[in-house]
Amino acid sequence: TLVIGASSYAIRKADAMRCLQRMELIKNAISLYYADYNTYSLNQNNLFPDLFQTPVSIGRNPYLTDTNFVNNNNLLVDPWGNPFGYRFPGVSNAPSLYDLWSNGPDGVQGTGDDINNWTSGR
């Protein structure tokens, strides 16, 4: 039982680290978008078009090139298969910034396992 518990903890910790890594990739892509357009994406439901398709349509490389966490609906998903949340203008961050979050392993927003860019670092 101790081995199973330790293994389960290690898997949860690894998934949380993968989530943070994915969020960093998304945040970097959002910064590149901002540098080109002097605003953050207004697409609240799906960042995929702005981070992948928009730059290609103007002859640029995609801002986000890792498609390993894009699902069949072209949504950016966390390690638990749930779409990342994105909001601009920010509500939890300053309105001039954006909010980016994962609802964590339980998939429920506002619980203790959420990972976001206002308490997990910007």
Secondary structure in CASP SS format (residue, H / E / C, confidence):
PFRMAT SS
TARGET T0000
AUTHOR 0000-0000-0000
METHOD secondary structure of the structure
MODEL  1
T C 1.00
L H 1.00
V H 1.00
I H 1.00
G H 1.00
A H 1.00
S H 1.00
S H 1.00
Y H 1.00
A H 1.00
I H 1.00
R H 1.00
K H 1.00
A H 1.00
D H 1.00
A H 1.00
M H 1.00
R H 1.00
C H 1.00
L H 1.00
Q H 1.00
R H 1.00
M H 1.00
E H 1.00
L H 1.00
I H 1.00
K H 1.00
N H 1.00
A H 1.00
I H 1.00
S H 1.00
L H 1.00
Y H 1.00
Y H 1.00
A H 1.00
D H 1.00
Y H 1.00
N C 1.00
T C 1.00
Y C 1.00
S C 1.00
L C 1.00
N C 1.00
Q C 1.00
N C 1.00
N C 1.00
L C 1.00
F H 1.00
P H 1.00
D H 1.00
L H 1.00
F H 1.00
Q H 1.00
T H 1.00
P H 1.00
V H 1.00
S H 1.00
I C 1.00
G C 1.00
R C 1.00
N C 1.00
P C 1.00
Y C 1.00
L C 1.00
T C 1.00
D C 1.00
T C 1.00
N C 1.00
F C 1.00
V E 1.00
N C 1.00
N C 1.00
N C 1.00
N C 1.00
L C 1.00
L E 1.00
V E 1.00
D C 1.00
P C 1.00
W C 1.00
G C 1.00
N C 1.00
P E 1.00
F C 1.00
G E 1.00
Y E 1.00
R E 1.00
F C 1.00
P C 1.00
G C 1.00
V C 1.00
S C 1.00
N C 1.00
A C 1.00
P C 1.00
S C 1.00
L C 1.00
Y C 1.00
D E 1.00
L E 1.00
W E 1.00
S E 1.00
N C 1.00
G C 1.00
P C 1.00
D C 1.00
G C 1.00
V C 1.00
Q C 1.00
G C 1.00
T C 1.00
G C 1.00
D C 1.00
D C 1.00
I E 1.00
N E 1.00
N C 1.00
W C 1.00
T C 1.00
S C 1.00
G C 1.00
R C 1.00
END
